[in-house]
Amino acid sequence: QTLCIEDLCLDDRWFMKIVEILPTSRLETLNLQGNNIGAQGILAFANQLPNIKCLKEVFLAGNGCWHPPAQYEECIAAILQGMRANYCIESFWTGQ
């Protein structure tokens, strides 16, 4: 139950399509390292976190959402807020 899309220039628009199906999927590992996911995609993902029930590992290192520092802080704050209602995620890698 793994989706691995690394280094393929995946952007917010495509990431948000994936995010839409996560609440109903049985996906356990999501690896989207090295793409072009920005703050808009991360914020959409964070909003869905309370509804996602099976996802255990997330890898999002090497995406544009982590720069500049102010954007990084906004994205991390949103993810942490979403994870307060999500007890299935065991590891979340941002590369920071």
N, C-alpha and C positions, 0 to 999 in steps of 0.2 A: 504494500500500500504506500508506494513512494512516487512522488512527482519530482523529477530532477530536470530543470531547465536552466543550465548554467551557460553564461557568456554568450547569449543569443540576442542581446539588445532588446529584451523584453521591456516594454515601457509601462507607464501607469495604466494606460487604456487596456492593455492585455492582462495586466495583473489584476485589475478590478473585475475582469470577466472571470478569472479563476476564483477570486474572493467571493463572488456571488454564489458559487456552487459549494464552497467549503462547508457551510452549515449542514448540508444534506449528504456530504460525501463521507466515505470511510477512510479517507486519506490520513496516514499517520505521520509521514515525513514530507515536508515541503522544502525543497532546495532550489532557491532562485538566486544563487550567488552570481555576482559579476554581470548584472544586467543594468538597465537604466531606470529602475523603479525610483520614483521621487516621493516627495512628501504626500502628494495627493493619493497615491496608491497605498502608502503605509497607513494613512489616516483612515481610508476605507477599510483596510484590513483590521485595524484596531477597533473600529466600530462593530465589526462582525465577530470579534473574539468571544464575546459572551454566548454567541449562538453556535460556536464550533465545538463539537463534542468528541471527536476522535483524534485530532491532530496532537502529536506528541513532540515532534521536533520541527523547528523552523530555522532555516539558514538563509539569511539575507545580507551577508557580507558583500562588500564591493558594489553597492548600489549608490546612486546619487543622493538618496534621501538622507544620508548621514553627513552631508556637508551643505552649507556652512554650519558651524556649531549651534547657532540658534535654531536651525531647522532640525538638527539632530536632537536637541533637547525637546522640541515640540513632538517629534515622532516617538521618542522614548516615553515621554509622559503619557501620550495617547495609548501606547502599547501596554504600559503598566496599568493604566486605568482599565483597559479591556481585559487584562489578565486577572484582575481582581475577581471577576465572575467566571473565569475559565480555569478549571482545576486539572485539565488533561495535559496541557503543555508542560513537558518536563525540561526542555532545553530550547533556548532562543538565542541564536548567534547573529550578532550584528557586525562582528569583526572590529569592534571598537574597544 
